[in-house]
């Protein structure tokens, strides 16, 4: 097996949640090289799944303005793991309440997704939330204050992926993993 060694990091910028470092490595041939990496505590996404009277599955998503893209994106409720030591499931439960105003009876781990391996060490843990009931939301910041809930049949959400209307990575992965789980 090819061996690379991480020799260390030099801090470039420390933000509120993320840190940018210049990481030093040594390749298998002994050559040293550097890469800029965004160090992240990771994130959690939650697919809130509900069923209508006929047993048809639906999901609750959010439409949230995202400054880097200068537009709203349709996403699963999600958030950064910005509370030190908080388990991923607890983060997911907190974000589900904050953003969607839903509390889940059960949180089922779907997948740990690596969203952008070329630039960050972030891992996004995605859960399926079932037995959801409404509770008061606790939205944080201007983007969340302006977000809108989007409750739609799971089949429609999957069709929106196909049409390019849902293209956020964690949301695509979460919806496809939910559909796959239901088909088993």
C-alpha positions, 0 to 999 in steps of 0.5 A: 500500500502507498504510504503518505505521511501528514507532517503537520499543519500551519494555521492560516485563518481561524473562523467561528467554526472552520479553520484553514490550514496549510498542511504539510505531507510527505509522499511515498517517494519522500517528496514533501508537498503542501495542501490548503485544507479547511478543518471542520467539526463536521455537520449533521443532516436529517431527513424527516420522514412522514406518512399520510393516511394512505401510507405514502411517504413524504419529507420535510425540507427547507428552502434556505438562502445560501450566501456563497451561491446567492440564492436559496437551496432546498435542503434537509434540515442540517447544521454544523457540529459546533457544540463541542462534545455533542454527539451527532444524533443530538446535533441532528435532533437539535437542528431538526427542532431549530429549523423544521420545528419537528421532534423525532421519536427515532433517529436512524443513521443512514450514512456518513458522507464526505462532501468535498475531500479535495478541500476539507476534512468535514464529514456530514452524518445523515439521519432518517427521522421518524415519528416526527411531531411539531414543536416550536422552532428555534431558528438562528440567524437571518438565513434561518429566520427567512427559511421556508418549509417545503413538505412534499411527497418523497417521490416528488423530492426524488423527481426534483433531484432528477430535474436539478431542482435539488442539488445540495449534496447532503440532501441528494444523498439523504433522499436517495438513501431514504428511498433505498431504505424504504424499498428494502 
